Amino acid sequence: MKPAGEQAPAARQVICPHCKGPAVYAPSNAFRPFCSERCKNIDFGAWANEDFRMPDKGSLEDQLTDPGALQ
């Protein structure tokens, strides 16, 4: 139990990955770390569209047969 008069800590604020606005990072925000359902859905759409792809470096076999790949 908390002593009388002691308040719960303030909810942590983070930066929304999409709009860069403030977002509450607490169980009360169902969209965390996003600030809203809109930002969460936009980010999910970009993910589903493969906008967050990492460049492919090719297979190990390609790297071993390409003289310039191992430099």
CNS distance restraints for C-alpha pairs under 8 A (distance, minus, plus):
assign (resid   2 and name CA) (resid   6 and name CA) 6.44 0.50 0.50
assign (resid  11 and name CA) (resid  24 and name CA) 6.40 0.50 0.50
assign (resid  11 and name CA) (resid  25 and name CA) 6.68 0.50 0.50
assign (resid  11 and name CA) (resid  26 and name CA) 6.14 0.50 0.50
assign (resid  12 and name CA) (resid  24 and name CA) 5.93 0.50 0.50
assign (resid  12 and name CA) (resid  25 and name CA) 5.33 0.50 0.50
assign (resid  12 and name CA) (resid  26 and name CA) 6.79 0.50 0.50
assign (resid  13 and name CA) (resid  22 and name CA) 6.23 0.50 0.50
assign (resid  13 and name CA) (resid  23 and name CA) 5.53 0.50 0.50
assign (resid  13 and name CA) (resid  24 and name CA) 4.75 0.50 0.50
assign (resid  13 and name CA) (resid  25 and name CA) 5.78 0.50 0.50
assign (resid  14 and name CA) (resid  22 and name CA) 5.84 0.50 0.50
assign (resid  14 and name CA) (resid  23 and name CA) 5.24 0.50 0.50
assign (resid  14 and name CA) (resid  24 and name CA) 6.34 0.50 0.50
assign (resid  14 and name CA) (resid  25 and name CA) 6.33 0.50 0.50
assign (resid  14 and name CA) (resid  33 and name CA) 7.14 0.50 0.50
assign (resid  15 and name CA) (resid  20 and name CA) 5.24 0.50 0.50
assign (resid  15 and name CA) (resid  21 and name CA) 5.59 0.50 0.50
assign (resid  15 and name CA) (resid  22 and name CA) 4.96 0.50 0.50
assign (resid  15 and name CA) (resid  23 and name CA) 5.78 0.50 0.50
assign (resid  15 and name CA) (resid  33 and name CA) 7.74 0.50 0.50
assign (resid  15 and name CA) (resid  34 and name CA) 7.85 0.50 0.50
assign (resid  16 and name CA) (resid  20 and name CA) 4.67 0.50 0.50
assign (resid  16 and name CA) (resid  21 and name CA) 5.35 0.50 0.50
assign (resid  16 and name CA) (resid  22 and name CA) 5.96 0.50 0.50
assign (resid  16 and name CA) (resid  23 and name CA) 5.54 0.50 0.50
assign (resid  16 and name CA) (resid  33 and name CA) 6.13 0.50 0.50
assign (resid  16 and name CA) (resid  34 and name CA) 4.75 0.50 0.50
assign (resid  16 and name CA) (resid  35 and name CA) 5.65 0.50 0.50
assign (resid  16 and name CA) (resid  39 and name CA) 7.96 0.50 0.50
assign (resid  17 and name CA) (resid  33 and name CA) 7.30 0.50 0.50
assign (resid  17 and name CA) (resid  34 and name CA) 6.40 0.50 0.50
assign (resid  18 and name CA) (resid  34 and name CA) 7.23 0.50 0.50
assign (resid  18 and name CA) (resid  39 and name CA) 5.86 0.50 0.50
assign (resid  18 and name CA) (resid  40 and name CA) 7.79 0.50 0.50
assign (resid  18 and name CA) (resid  42 and name CA) 7.81 0.50 0.50
assign (resid  18 and name CA) (resid  43 and name CA) 6.67 0.50 0.50
assign (resid  19 and name CA) (resid  39 and name CA) 6.97 0.50 0.50
assign (resid  21 and name CA) (resid  35 and name CA) 7.19 0.50 0.50
assign (resid  22 and name CA) (resid  35 and name CA) 6.62 0.50 0.50
assign (resid  23 and name CA) (resid  32 and name CA) 7.13 0.50 0.50
assign (resid  23 and name CA) (resid  33 and name CA) 6.56 0.50 0.50
assign (resid  23 and name CA) (resid  34 and name CA) 5.99 0.50 0.50
assign (resid  23 and name CA) (resid  35 and name CA) 4.34 0.50 0.50
assign (resid  24 and name CA) (resid  29 and name CA) 6.24 0.50 0.50
assign (resid  24 and name CA) (resid  32 and name CA) 6.92 0.50 0.50
assign (resid  24 and name CA) (resid  33 and name CA) 7.38 0.50 0.50
assign (resid  24 and name CA) (resid  35 and name CA) 6.86 0.50 0.50
assign (resid  25 and name CA) (resid  29 and name CA) 6.60 0.50 0.50
assign (resid  25 and name CA) (resid  32 and name CA) 5.61 0.50 0.50
assign (resid  25 and name CA) (resid  33 and name CA) 5.94 0.50 0.50
assign (resid  26 and name CA) (resid  32 and name CA) 7.20 0.50 0.50
assign (resid  29 and name CA) (resid  35 and name CA) 7.81 0.50 0.50
assign (resid  31 and name CA) (resid  35 and name CA) 6.49 0.50 0.50
assign (resid  31 and name CA) (resid  36 and name CA) 5.84 0.50 0.50
assign (resid  31 and name CA) (resid  37 and name CA) 5.92 0.50 0.50
assign (resid  31 and name CA) (resid  40 and name CA) 6.49 0.50 0.50
assign (resid  32 and name CA) (resid  36 and name CA) 7.95 0.50 0.50
assign (resid  34 and name CA) (resid  39 and name CA) 6.09 0.50 0.50
assign (resid  34 and name CA) (resid  40 and name CA) 5.71 0.50 0.50
assign (resid  35 and name CA) (resid  39 and name CA) 6.70 0.50 0.50
assign (resid  35 and name CA) (resid  40 and name CA) 7.80 0.50 0.50
assign (resid  36 and name CA) (resid  40 and name CA) 6.39 0.50 0.50
assign (resid  37 and name CA) (resid  41 and name CA) 6.07 0.50 0.50
assign (resid  38 and name CA) (resid  42 and name CA) 6.19 0.50 0.50
assign (resid  39 and name CA) (resid  43 and name CA) 6.19 0.50 0.50
assign (resid  40 and name CA) (resid  44 and name CA) 6.12 0.50 0.50
assign (resid  41 and name CA) (resid  45 and name CA) 5.99 0.50 0.50
assign (resid  42 and name CA) (resid  46 and name CA) 6.32 0.50 0.50
assign (resid  43 and name CA) (resid  47 and name CA) 6.22 0.50 0.50
assign (resid  44 and name CA) (resid  48 and name CA) 6.04 0.50 0.50
assign (resid  45 and name CA) (resid  49 and name CA) 6.02 0.50 0.50
assign (resid  46 and name CA) (resid  50 and name CA) 6.28 0.50 0.50
assign (resid  46 and name CA) (resid  51 and name CA) 5.25 0.50 0.50
assign (resid  46 and name CA) (resid  52 and name CA) 7.12 0.50 0.50
assign (resid  47 and name CA) (resid  51 and name CA) 5.77 0.50 0.50
assign (resid  47 and name CA) (resid  52 and name CA) 5.92 0.50 0.50
assign (resid  58 and name CA) (resid  62 and name CA) 6.03 0.50 0.50
assign (resid  58 and name CA) (resid  63 and name CA) 6.84 0.50 0.50
assign (resid  59 and name CA) (resid  63 and name CA) 6.43 0.50 0.50
assign (resid  60 and name CA) (resid  64 and name CA) 6.17 0.50 0.50
assign (resid  61 and name CA) (resid  65 and name CA) 6.27 0.50 0.50
assign (resid  62 and name CA) (resid  66 and name CA) 5.98 0.50 0.50
assign (resid  63 and name CA) (resid  67 and name CA) 7.63 0.50 0.50
assign (resid  63 and name CA) (resid  69 and name CA) 5.22 0.50 0.50
assign (resid  63 and name CA) (resid  70 and name CA) 6.43 0.50 0.50
assign (resid  64 and name CA) (resid  69 and name CA) 7.48 0.50 0.50
assign (resid  64 and name CA) (resid  70 and name CA) 7.38 0.50 0.50
assign (resid  66 and name CA) (resid  70 and name CA) 7.69 0.50 0.50
assign (resid  67 and name CA) (resid  71 and name CA) 7.97 0.50 0.50
